[in-house]
Amino acid sequence: MNKKRLHIGLAQVDFSRPCVMGILNVTPDSFFAPSRVEQDELVERAEEMLNHGAYLLDIGGCSTRPGGAQPTEEEEWSRVAPALEAIRSSLPEAILSLDTYRPEIARRALTDYGEMIINDISGGDDRMYRLVREADVPYVLTAKKPTSDMAGIQLILDPGIGFLGSPDADFEALRSMHETEHPLLVGVSRKSLIWKTLHTSPNEALPATQALHMYALMHGADILRVHDVREAVETITLFQKLKGEN
């Protein structure tokens, strides 16, 4: 399989050029408050991200910030199901990703709303691996190396920035990044490795986020998962210009 092209159903998902995944959190408690989207403004925000150049939209109904309270499975489903319904209805061409670590939520979403990327920050388990293999959808594997029990899965690798226990561990993961046979997703947007290091806040972290985005692109990132789509797309444009690409 060409690492730059996966598929969702009959549609090719092309990572031959770096691209942006826009974050849509239908949660009350995600760490960056402006990323929280009410259901009645979801489609407008999604359309804005697509217009600004997002290639993928990542919908999450369960905050994964360290120390955050976890909703029940039904609470998570009650958030993501209307969001998926709204975007599928209004923006049917959008390529969707579901940010969940629960196999049952992933199964229901794939059954009710069609094929999409499953973005699992937990690193997964046998149930999740079996589900995404049988559904034949791309799967984001976080902070783990592929093993033999993942054979046959369309993998996207995520080094797990923000989930490694400390900013030092996050920076080490960035330093260790390199090209792999699988597409590489990097999520540093406004995360604590930035604002804890700089003694600022998530609200002040946009310029430094773009600095780390450029570093990630220079070390093999194929997908930037971001809160601020336009700025990330601009960073990719400058990166491609530096490489002599149009």
PyRosetta script that sets phi, psi and omega in degrees:
from pyrosetta import init, pose_from_sequence

init()
pose = pose_from_sequence("MNKKRLHIGLAQVDFSRPCVMGILNVTPDSFFAPSRVEQDELVERAEEMLNHGAYLLDIGGCSTRPGGAQPTEEEEWSRVAPALEAIRSSLPEAILSLDTYRPEIARRALTDYGEMIINDISGGDDRMYRLVREADVPYVLTAKKPTSDMAGIQLILDPGIGFLGSPDADFEALRSMHETEHPLLVGVSRKSLIWKTLHTSPNEALPATQALHMYALMHGADILRVHDVREAVETITLFQKLKGEN")
pose.set_psi(1, 130.6)
pose.set_omega(1, 174.7)
pose.set_phi(2, -64.2)
pose.set_psi(2, 123.6)
pose.set_omega(2, -174.9)
pose.set_phi(3, -63.7)
pose.set_psi(3, -21.1)
pose.set_omega(3, -176.8)
pose.set_phi(4, -87.9)
pose.set_psi(4, -5.3)
pose.set_omega(4, 179.2)
pose.set_phi(5, -134.8)
pose.set_psi(5, 117.4)
pose.set_omega(5, 170.6)
pose.set_phi(6, -108.9)
pose.set_psi(6, -174.7)
pose.set_omega(6, 177.4)
pose.set_phi(7, -142.6)
pose.set_psi(7, 150.5)
pose.set_omega(7, 172.3)
pose.set_phi(8, -124.0)
pose.set_psi(8, 104.1)
pose.set_omega(8, -170.8)
pose.set_phi(9, 63.1)
pose.set_psi(9, -129.8)
pose.set_omega(9, -179.9)
pose.set_phi(10, -88.3)
pose.set_psi(10, -7.9)
pose.set_omega(10, -176.2)
pose.set_phi(11, -86.6)
pose.set_psi(11, 133.9)
pose.set_omega(11, 175.0)
pose.set_phi(12, -82.3)
pose.set_psi(12, 137.4)
pose.set_omega(12, 173.3)
pose.set_phi(13, -108.3)
pose.set_psi(13, 114.2)
pose.set_omega(13, -165.7)
pose.set_phi(14, -101.8)
pose.set_psi(14, 117.1)
pose.set_omega(14, 175.9)
pose.set_phi(15, -112.6)
pose.set_psi(15, 29.1)
pose.set_omega(15, 178.7)
pose.set_phi(16, -70.2)
pose.set_psi(16, -17.4)
pose.set_omega(16, 172.0)
pose.set_phi(17, -128.3)
pose.set_psi(17, 149.0)
pose.set_omega(17, 177.6)
pose.set_phi(18, -58.6)
pose.set_psi(18, 146.2)
pose.set_omega(18, -177.4)
pose.set_phi(19, -141.0)
pose.set_psi(19, 172.3)
pose.set_omega(19, -174.9)
pose.set_phi(20, -115.6)
pose.set_psi(20, 135.5)
pose.set_omega(20, 171.3)
pose.set_phi(21, -108.5)
pose.set_psi(21, 116.0)
pose.set_omega(21, 179.9)
pose.set_phi(22, -85.6)
pose.set_psi(22, 138.4)
pose.set_omega(22, -176.3)
pose.set_phi(23, -91.8)
pose.set_psi(23, 125.7)
pose.set_omega(23, 174.8)
pose.set_phi(24, -124.2)
pose.set_psi(24, 101.6)
pose.set_omega(24, -178.0)
pose.set_phi(25, -97.7)
pose.set_psi(25, 111.9)
pose.set_omega(25, 175.1)
pose.set_phi(26, -95.0)
pose.set_psi(26, 59.2)
pose.set_omega(26, -175.7)
pose.set_phi(27, -131.3)
pose.set_psi(27, 156.9)
pose.set_omega(27, 176.6)
pose.set_phi(28, -90.6)
pose.set_psi(28, -3.8)
pose.set_omega(28, -167.1)
pose.set_phi(29, -140.8)
pose.set_psi(29, 16.8)
pose.set_omega(29, 176.4)
pose.set_phi(30, -60.9)
pose.set_psi(30, 148.9)
pose.set_omega(30, -166.8)
pose.set_phi(31, -62.5)
pose.set_psi(31, -30.2)
pose.set_omega(31, 179.4)
pose.set_phi(32, -103.7)
pose.set_psi(32, 102.4)
pose.set_omega(32, -170.0)
pose.set_phi(33, -54.3)
pose.set_psi(33, -41.0)
pose.set_omega(33, 179.9)
pose.set_phi(34, -62.5)
pose.set_psi(34, -14.9)
pose.set_omega(34, 178.6)
pose.set_phi(35, -81.1)
pose.set_psi(35, -10.4)
pose.set_omega(35, 179.9)
pose.set_phi(36, -78.9)
pose.set_psi(36, 126.1)
pose.set_omega(36, -173.2)
pose.set_phi(37, -117.6)
pose.set_psi(37, 127.5)
pose.set_omega(37, 172.6)
pose.set_phi(38, -73.6)
pose.set_psi(38, 150.6)
pose.set_omega(38, -176.4)
pose.set_phi(39, -58.0)
pose.set_psi(39, -35.3)
pose.set_omega(39, -175.5)
pose.set_phi(40, -75.2)
pose.set_psi(40, -10.8)
pose.set_omega(40, 176.9)
pose.set_phi(41, -114.3)
pose.set_psi(41, 5.6)
pose.set_omega(41, -173.4)
pose.set_phi(42, -62.2)
pose.set_psi(42, -50.7)
pose.set_omega(42, -176.5)
pose.set_phi(43, -62.6)
pose.set_psi(43, -40.6)
pose.set_omega(43, 178.6)
pose.set_phi(44, -62.1)
pose.set_psi(44, -43.9)
pose.set_omega(44, 179.6)
pose.set_phi(45, -66.1)
pose.set_psi(45, -41.4)
pose.set_omega(45, 179.1)
pose.set_phi(46, -62.7)
pose.set_psi(46, -44.0)
pose.set_omega(46, -180.0)
pose.set_phi(47, -63.7)
pose.set_psi(47, -38.8)
pose.set_omega(47, 177.7)
pose.set_phi(48, -61.6)
pose.set_psi(48, -43.3)
pose.set_omega(48, 178.6)
pose.set_phi(49, -61.9)
pose.set_psi(49, -43.7)
pose.set_omega(49, 178.9)
pose.set_phi(50, -63.1)
pose.set_psi(50, -41.2)
pose.set_omega(50, 178.9)
pose.set_phi(51, -64.8)
pose.set_psi(51, -29.6)
pose.set_omega(51, 178.9)
pose.set_phi(52, -83.4)
pose.set_psi(52, -3.1)
pose.set_omega(52, 173.2)
pose.set_phi(53, 113.0)
pose.set_psi(53, 7.7)
pose.set_omega(53, 176.0)
pose.set_phi(54, -64.0)
pose.set_psi(54, 139.1)
pose.set_omega(54, 176.8)
pose.set_phi(55, -96.2)
pose.set_psi(55, -30.8)
pose.set_omega(55, -178.3)
pose.set_phi(56, -130.2)
pose.set_psi(56, 151.7)
pose.set_omega(56, 174.3)
pose.set_phi(57, -121.6)
pose.set_psi(57, 125.8)
pose.set_omega(57, -176.7)
pose.set_phi(58, -108.7)
pose.set_psi(58, 113.3)
pose.set_omega(58, -175.3)
pose.set_phi(59, -102.6)
pose.set_psi(59, 127.2)
pose.set_omega(59, -179.4)
pose.set_phi(60, -129.9)
pose.set_psi(60, 135.0)
pose.set_omega(60, 178.8)
pose.set_phi(61, -115.9)
pose.set_psi(61, 11.9)
pose.set_omega(61, -178.0)
pose.set_phi(62, -143.2)
pose.set_psi(62, 108.0)
pose.set_omega(62, -179.4)
pose.set_phi(63, -59.5)
pose.set_psi(63, 133.5)
pose.set_omega(63, 179.1)
pose.set_phi(64, -110.8)
pose.set_psi(64, 19.5)
pose.set_omega(64, 177.2)
pose.set_phi(65, -65.4)
pose.set_psi(65, 141.9)
pose.set_omega(65, -179.4)
pose.set_phi(66, -56.0)
pose.set_psi(66, 130.3)
pose.set_omega(66, 179.0)
pose.set_phi(67, 83.3)
pose.set_psi(67, -2.4)
pose.set_omega(67, -178.6)
pose.set_phi(68, -72.9)
pose.set_psi(68, 148.6)
pose.set_omega(68, 176.6)
pose.set_phi(69, -71.8)
pose.set_psi(69, 137.7)
pose.set_omega(69, -177.8)
pose.set_phi(70, -96.4)
pose.set_psi(70, 130.3)
pose.set_omega(70, 176.0)
pose.set_phi(71, -71.3)
pose.set_psi(71, 163.2)
pose.set_omega(71, 172.4)
pose.set_phi(72, -68.2)
pose.set_psi(72, 166.8)
pose.set_omega(72, 178.7)
pose.set_phi(73, -60.7)
pose.set_psi(73, -41.1)
pose.set_omega(73, 180.0)
pose.set_phi(74, -68.6)
pose.set_psi(74, -35.5)
pose.set_omega(74, 176.0)
pose.set_phi(75, -64.0)
pose.set_psi(75, -43.2)
pose.set_omega(75, 178.0)
pose.set_phi(76, -61.6)
pose.set_psi(76, -44.5)
pose.set_omega(76, -179.7)
pose.set_phi(77, -63.7)
pose.set_psi(77, -37.7)
pose.set_omega(77, -179.5)
pose.set_phi(78, -65.3)
pose.set_psi(78, -20.1)
pose.set_omega(78, 176.7)
pose.set_phi(79, -88.2)
pose.set_psi(79, -46.3)
pose.set_omega(79, -172.3)
pose.set_phi(80, -80.4)
pose.set_psi(80, -30.8)
pose.set_omega(80, -177.2)
pose.set_phi(81, -61.6)
pose.set_psi(81, -49.6)
pose.set_omega(81, 177.5)
pose.set_phi(82, -62.9)
pose.set_psi(82, -32.8)
pose.set_omega(82, 179.4)
pose.set_phi(83, -67.0)
pose.set_psi(83, -45.6)
pose.set_omega(83, 178.1)
pose.set_phi(84, -63.4)
pose.set_psi(84, -42.0)
pose.set_omega(84, 178.6)
pose.set_phi(85, -59.7)
pose.set_psi(85, -46.4)
pose.set_omega(85, -176.7)
pose.set_phi(86, -64.6)
pose.set_psi(86, -44.3)
pose.set_omega(86, -177.4)
pose.set_phi(87, -73.6)
pose.set_psi(87, -40.0)
pose.set_omega(87, 176.4)
pose.set_phi(88, -59.4)
pose.set_psi(88, -38.7)
pose.set_omega(88, -177.3)
pose.set_phi(89, -73.7)
pose.set_psi(89, -41.4)
pose.set_omega(89, -173.0)
pose.set_phi(90, -93.0)
pose.set_psi(90, -30.1)
pose.set_omega(90, -176.6)
pose.set_phi(91, -131.0)
pose.set_psi(91, 65.7)
pose.set_omega(91, -170.8)
pose.set_phi(92, -63.8)
pose.set_psi(92, -20.2)
pose.set_omega(92, -179.0)
pose.set_phi(93, -86.8)
pose.set_psi(93, -8.0)
pose.set_omega(93, -178.6)
pose.set_phi(94, -65.4)
pose.set_psi(94, 139.1)
pose.set_omega(94, 175.7)
pose.set_phi(95, -90.1)
pose.set_psi(95, 118.1)
pose.set_omega(95, -172.2)
pose.set_phi(96, -104.2)
pose.set_psi(96, 150.9)
pose.set_omega(96, 171.7)
pose.set_phi(97, -128.8)
pose.set_psi(97, 141.6)
pose.set_omega(97, 177.0)
pose.set_phi(98, -111.7)
pose.set_psi(98, 121.3)
pose.set_omega(98, -179.8)
pose.set_phi(99, -88.8)
pose.set_psi(99, 95.5)
pose.set_omega(99, 179.2)
pose.set_phi(100, -151.7)
pose.set_psi(100, 147.1)
pose.set_omega(100, 174.4)
pose.set_phi(101, -106.7)
pose.set_psi(101, 4.2)
pose.set_omega(101, -176.2)
pose.set_phi(102, -100.1)
pose.set_psi(102, 117.7)
pose.set_omega(102, -179.4)
pose.set_phi(103, -57.4)
pose.set_psi(103, -35.8)
pose.set_omega(103, -177.7)
pose.set_phi(104, -68.9)
pose.set_psi(104, -38.0)
pose.set_omega(104, 175.8)
pose.set_phi(105, -64.3)
pose.set_psi(105, -43.8)
pose.set_omega(105, 178.2)
pose.set_phi(106, -61.5)
pose.set_psi(106, -43.5)
pose.set_omega(106, -179.1)
pose.set_phi(107, -61.8)
pose.set_psi(107, -46.4)
pose.set_omega(107, -179.1)
pose.set_phi(108, -63.7)
pose.set_psi(108, -40.2)
pose.set_omega(108, -179.8)
pose.set_phi(109, -64.8)
pose.set_psi(109, -44.4)
pose.set_omega(109, 179.6)
pose.set_phi(110, -65.6)
pose.set_psi(110, -36.6)
pose.set_omega(110, 180.0)
pose.set_phi(111, -70.4)
pose.set_psi(111, -44.2)
pose.set_omega(111, -172.4)
pose.set_phi(112, -89.2)
pose.set_psi(112, -27.9)
pose.set_omega(112, -171.1)
pose.set_phi(113, -127.0)
pose.set_psi(113, 9.2)
pose.set_omega(113, 172.4)
pose.set_phi(114, 88.2)
pose.set_psi(114, 178.8)
pose.set_omega(114, -172.5)
pose.set_phi(115, -71.3)
pose.set_psi(115, 141.3)
pose.set_omega(115, 179.4)
pose.set_phi(116, -159.3)
pose.set_psi(116, 168.0)
pose.set_omega(116, 173.7)
pose.set_phi(117, -71.6)
pose.set_psi(117, 141.2)
pose.set_omega(117, 172.5)
pose.set_phi(118, -107.9)
pose.set_psi(118, 118.8)
pose.set_omega(118, -176.9)
pose.set_phi(119, -106.6)
pose.set_psi(119, 103.7)
pose.set_omega(119, -170.0)
pose.set_phi(120, -114.1)
pose.set_psi(120, 107.3)
pose.set_omega(120, -177.1)
pose.set_phi(121, -76.8)
pose.set_psi(121, -6.3)
pose.set_omega(121, -175.2)
pose.set_phi(122, -84.1)
pose.set_psi(122, -14.6)
pose.set_omega(122, -172.2)
pose.set_phi(123, 89.8)
pose.set_psi(123, -10.5)
pose.set_omega(123, 171.7)
pose.set_phi(124, 80.9)
pose.set_psi(124, 175.0)
pose.set_omega(124, 176.3)
pose.set_phi(125, -148.1)
pose.set_psi(125, -177.1)
pose.set_omega(125, -176.2)
pose.set_phi(126, -59.8)
pose.set_psi(126, -37.6)
pose.set_omega(126, -179.5)
pose.set_phi(127, -64.4)
pose.set_psi(127, -43.9)
pose.set_omega(127, -179.4)
pose.set_phi(128, -67.8)
pose.set_psi(128, -42.4)
pose.set_omega(128, 179.7)
pose.set_phi(129, -61.1)
pose.set_psi(129, -42.2)
pose.set_omega(129, 179.8)
pose.set_phi(130, -64.1)
pose.set_psi(130, -41.2)
pose.set_omega(130, -178.6)
pose.set_phi(131, -61.8)
pose.set_psi(131, -51.9)
pose.set_omega(131, -175.2)
pose.set_phi(132, -71.9)
pose.set_psi(132, -28.1)
pose.set_omega(132, 175.4)
pose.set_phi(133, -66.8)
pose.set_psi(133, -47.3)
pose.set_omega(133, -178.0)
pose.set_phi(134, -68.8)
pose.set_psi(134, -36.4)
pose.set_omega(134, 178.3)
pose.set_phi(135, -76.1)
pose.set_psi(135, -18.8)
pose.set_omega(135, -179.6)
pose.set_phi(136, 56.9)
pose.set_psi(136, 51.2)
pose.set_omega(136, 177.2)
pose.set_phi(137, -119.1)
pose.set_psi(137, 153.2)
pose.set_omega(137, 177.3)
pose.set_phi(138, -61.6)
pose.set_psi(138, 145.0)
pose.set_omega(138, -176.1)
pose.set_phi(139, -133.1)
pose.set_psi(139, 126.2)
pose.set_omega(139, 177.6)
pose.set_phi(140, -86.7)
pose.set_psi(140, 114.1)
pose.set_omega(140, 179.2)
pose.set_phi(141, -97.7)
pose.set_psi(141, 119.5)
pose.set_omega(141, -171.5)
pose.set_phi(142, -104.5)
pose.set_psi(142, 129.7)
pose.set_omega(142, 171.6)
pose.set_phi(143, 56.4)
pose.set_psi(143, 31.1)
pose.set_omega(143, 176.1)
pose.set_phi(144, -139.6)
pose.set_psi(144, 153.1)
pose.set_omega(144, 171.4)
pose.set_phi(145, -91.3)
pose.set_psi(145, 144.5)
pose.set_omega(145, 177.2)
pose.set_phi(146, -58.9)
pose.set_psi(146, 142.3)
pose.set_omega(146, 177.8)
pose.set_phi(147, -126.5)
pose.set_psi(147, 174.7)
pose.set_omega(147, -174.6)
pose.set_phi(148, -62.7)
pose.set_psi(148, -27.7)
pose.set_omega(148, -179.5)
pose.set_phi(149, -75.5)
pose.set_psi(149, -0.9)
pose.set_omega(149, 176.7)
pose.set_phi(150, -103.6)
pose.set_psi(150, 8.3)
pose.set_omega(150, 179.2)
pose.set_phi(151, -57.6)
pose.set_psi(151, 137.1)
pose.set_omega(151, 178.8)
pose.set_phi(152, 88.4)
pose.set_psi(152, -1.7)
pose.set_omega(152, 178.5)
pose.set_phi(153, -96.2)
pose.set_psi(153, 138.2)
pose.set_omega(153, 174.0)
pose.set_phi(154, -77.3)
pose.set_psi(154, 97.3)
pose.set_omega(154, -172.6)
pose.set_phi(155, -91.9)
pose.set_psi(155, 140.6)
pose.set_omega(155, 164.1)
pose.set_phi(156, -119.9)
pose.set_psi(156, 129.5)
pose.set_omega(156, -176.4)
pose.set_phi(157, -98.4)
pose.set_psi(157, 139.0)
pose.set_omega(157, 178.0)
pose.set_phi(158, -128.1)
pose.set_psi(158, 121.3)
pose.set_omega(158, -178.8)
pose.set_phi(159, -66.4)
pose.set_psi(159, -12.7)
pose.set_omega(159, 173.1)
pose.set_phi(160, 87.4)
pose.set_psi(160, 31.0)
pose.set_omega(160, 179.2)
pose.set_phi(161, -58.2)
pose.set_psi(161, 129.3)
pose.set_omega(161, -178.4)
pose.set_phi(162, 98.2)
pose.set_psi(162, -11.0)
pose.set_omega(162, -177.8)
pose.set_phi(163, -121.4)
pose.set_psi(163, 15.1)
pose.set_omega(163, -172.3)
pose.set_phi(164, -103.3)
pose.set_psi(164, -0.5)
pose.set_omega(164, 172.0)
pose.set_phi(165, 106.7)
pose.set_psi(165, -22.5)
pose.set_omega(165, -178.6)
pose.set_phi(166, -165.8)
pose.set_psi(166, 157.2)
pose.set_omega(166, 173.7)
pose.set_phi(167, -58.0)
pose.set_psi(167, -37.0)
pose.set_omega(167, 178.9)
pose.set_phi(168, -59.8)
pose.set_psi(168, -43.0)
pose.set_omega(168, 178.0)
pose.set_phi(169, -65.4)
pose.set_psi(169, -37.5)
pose.set_omega(169, 177.9)
pose.set_phi(170, -63.1)
pose.set_psi(170, -45.8)
pose.set_omega(170, 180.0)
pose.set_phi(171, -65.1)
pose.set_psi(171, -36.4)
pose.set_omega(171, 177.3)
pose.set_phi(172, -64.0)
pose.set_psi(172, -39.4)
pose.set_omega(172, 177.6)
pose.set_phi(173, -63.4)
pose.set_psi(173, -39.8)
pose.set_omega(173, 176.8)
pose.set_phi(174, -64.7)
pose.set_psi(174, -42.8)
pose.set_omega(174, 179.3)
pose.set_phi(175, -63.3)
pose.set_psi(175, -27.9)
pose.set_omega(175, -176.5)
pose.set_phi(176, -88.6)
pose.set_psi(176, -3.8)
pose.set_omega(176, -177.7)
pose.set_phi(177, -65.1)
pose.set_psi(177, 147.3)
pose.set_omega(177, 175.9)
pose.set_phi(178, -161.0)
pose.set_psi(178, 165.9)
pose.set_omega(178, 177.7)
pose.set_phi(179, -58.9)
pose.set_psi(179, 139.4)
pose.set_omega(179, 176.3)
pose.set_phi(180, -129.8)
pose.set_psi(180, 175.4)
pose.set_omega(180, 177.3)
pose.set_phi(181, -75.2)
pose.set_psi(181, -7.6)
pose.set_omega(181, 179.1)
pose.set_phi(182, -114.1)
pose.set_psi(182, 153.2)
pose.set_omega(182, 172.8)
pose.set_phi(183, -58.3)
pose.set_psi(183, 146.7)
pose.set_omega(183, -175.8)
pose.set_phi(184, -115.3)
pose.set_psi(184, 121.5)
pose.set_omega(184, 178.1)
pose.set_phi(185, -104.2)
pose.set_psi(185, 133.4)
pose.set_omega(185, 179.1)
pose.set_phi(186, -125.9)
pose.set_psi(186, 128.1)
pose.set_omega(186, 178.6)
pose.set_phi(187, -121.9)
pose.set_psi(187, 93.2)
pose.set_omega(187, 177.1)
pose.set_phi(188, -111.7)
pose.set_psi(188, -0.4)
pose.set_omega(188, -167.8)
pose.set_phi(189, -56.0)
pose.set_psi(189, 112.5)
pose.set_omega(189, 174.3)
pose.set_phi(190, 58.7)
pose.set_psi(190, 20.3)
pose.set_omega(190, -174.9)
pose.set_phi(191, -79.8)
pose.set_psi(191, 171.0)
pose.set_omega(191, -169.4)
pose.set_phi(192, -67.3)
pose.set_psi(192, -23.9)
pose.set_omega(192, 175.9)
pose.set_phi(193, -59.1)
pose.set_psi(193, -27.0)
pose.set_omega(193, 178.1)
pose.set_phi(194, -80.1)
pose.set_psi(194, -60.6)
pose.set_omega(194, -170.2)
pose.set_phi(195, -77.0)
pose.set_psi(195, -23.0)
pose.set_omega(195, 172.7)
pose.set_phi(196, -72.7)
pose.set_psi(196, -37.3)
pose.set_omega(196, 178.2)
pose.set_phi(197, -68.4)
pose.set_psi(197, -40.8)
pose.set_omega(197, -175.7)
pose.set_phi(198, -92.3)
pose.set_psi(198, -4.3)
pose.set_omega(198, -180.0)
pose.set_phi(199, 58.3)
pose.set_psi(199, 48.4)
pose.set_omega(199, 178.6)
pose.set_phi(200, -123.2)
pose.set_psi(200, -131.1)
pose.set_omega(200, -179.5)
pose.set_phi(201, -154.4)
pose.set_psi(201, 164.5)
pose.set_omega(201, 176.5)
pose.set_phi(202, -55.5)
pose.set_psi(202, -35.8)
pose.set_omega(202, -179.2)
pose.set_phi(203, -64.6)
pose.set_psi(203, -23.5)
pose.set_omega(203, -177.4)
pose.set_phi(204, -101.0)
pose.set_psi(204, 7.8)
pose.set_omega(204, -167.7)
pose.set_phi(205, -95.7)
pose.set_psi(205, 6.5)
pose.set_omega(205, -175.5)
pose.set_phi(206, -65.6)
pose.set_psi(206, -49.3)
pose.set_omega(206, -179.5)
pose.set_phi(207, -59.2)
pose.set_psi(207, -43.5)
pose.set_omega(207, -179.8)
pose.set_phi(208, -67.8)
pose.set_psi(208, -31.6)
pose.set_omega(208, 174.5)
pose.set_phi(209, -57.9)
pose.set_psi(209, -44.3)
pose.set_omega(209, -178.7)
pose.set_phi(210, -67.3)
pose.set_psi(210, -31.5)
pose.set_omega(210, 175.8)
pose.set_phi(211, -62.8)
pose.set_psi(211, -44.2)
pose.set_omega(211, 178.5)
pose.set_phi(212, -70.6)
pose.set_psi(212, -31.5)
pose.set_omega(212, 174.5)
pose.set_phi(213, -60.5)
pose.set_psi(213, -44.0)
pose.set_omega(213, 179.7)
pose.set_phi(214, -62.6)
pose.set_psi(214, -42.3)
pose.set_omega(214, 177.2)
pose.set_phi(215, -59.4)
pose.set_psi(215, -46.1)
pose.set_omega(215, -178.7)
pose.set_phi(216, -61.4)
pose.set_psi(216, -41.9)
pose.set_omega(216, 178.7)
pose.set_phi(217, -62.9)
pose.set_psi(217, -39.0)
pose.set_omega(217, -179.5)
pose.set_phi(218, -69.3)
pose.set_psi(218, -16.8)
pose.set_omega(218, -178.8)
pose.set_phi(219, -115.4)
pose.set_psi(219, 25.8)
pose.set_omega(219, 166.9)
pose.set_phi(220, 106.0)
pose.set_psi(220, 2.7)
pose.set_omega(220, -179.4)
pose.set_phi(221, -63.3)
pose.set_psi(221, 134.1)
pose.set_omega(221, 175.7)
pose.set_phi(222, -102.4)
pose.set_psi(222, -27.1)
pose.set_omega(222, -177.1)
pose.set_phi(223, -133.6)
pose.set_psi(223, 129.2)
pose.set_omega(223, 171.5)
pose.set_phi(224, -104.9)
pose.set_psi(224, 120.1)
pose.set_omega(224, 177.1)
pose.set_phi(225, -93.0)
pose.set_psi(225, 117.6)
pose.set_omega(225, -164.8)
pose.set_phi(226, -139.1)
pose.set_psi(226, 157.7)
pose.set_omega(226, 168.9)
pose.set_phi(227, -87.1)
pose.set_psi(227, -31.6)
pose.set_omega(227, -170.9)
pose.set_phi(228, -114.0)
pose.set_psi(228, 93.5)
pose.set_omega(228, -170.1)
pose.set_phi(229, -68.3)
pose.set_psi(229, -49.7)
pose.set_omega(229, -174.2)
pose.set_phi(230, -57.5)
pose.set_psi(230, -44.4)
pose.set_omega(230, -178.4)
pose.set_phi(231, -66.2)
pose.set_psi(231, -37.9)
pose.set_omega(231, 178.2)
pose.set_phi(232, -67.2)
pose.set_psi(232, -40.6)
pose.set_omega(232, 177.4)
pose.set_phi(233, -62.9)
pose.set_psi(233, -39.2)
pose.set_omega(233, 177.3)
pose.set_phi(234, -62.8)
pose.set_psi(234, -40.2)
pose.set_omega(234, 178.4)
pose.set_phi(235, -62.9)
pose.set_psi(235, -41.7)
pose.set_omega(235, 177.3)
pose.set_phi(236, -63.5)
pose.set_psi(236, -40.4)
pose.set_omega(236, 178.6)
pose.set_phi(237, -59.5)
pose.set_psi(237, -44.0)
pose.set_omega(237, 178.6)
pose.set_phi(238, -67.1)
pose.set_psi(238, -38.8)
pose.set_omega(238, 177.4)
pose.set_phi(239, -60.2)
pose.set_psi(239, -45.5)
pose.set_omega(239, -179.6)
pose.set_phi(240, -66.1)
pose.set_psi(240, -34.7)
pose.set_omega(240, 177.3)
pose.set_phi(241, -65.8)
pose.set_psi(241, -41.2)
pose.set_omega(241, 177.0)
pose.set_phi(242, -59.8)
pose.set_psi(242, -35.7)
pose.set_omega(242, -179.8)
pose.set_phi(243, -80.5)
pose.set_psi(243, -4.6)
pose.set_omega(243, -178.3)
pose.set_phi(244, 81.7)
pose.set_psi(244, 20.1)
pose.set_omega(244, 178.7)
pose.set_phi(245, -102.5)
pose.set_psi(245, 152.3)
pose.set_omega(245, -179.8)
pose.set_phi(246, -76.5)
pose.dump_pdb("model.pdb")
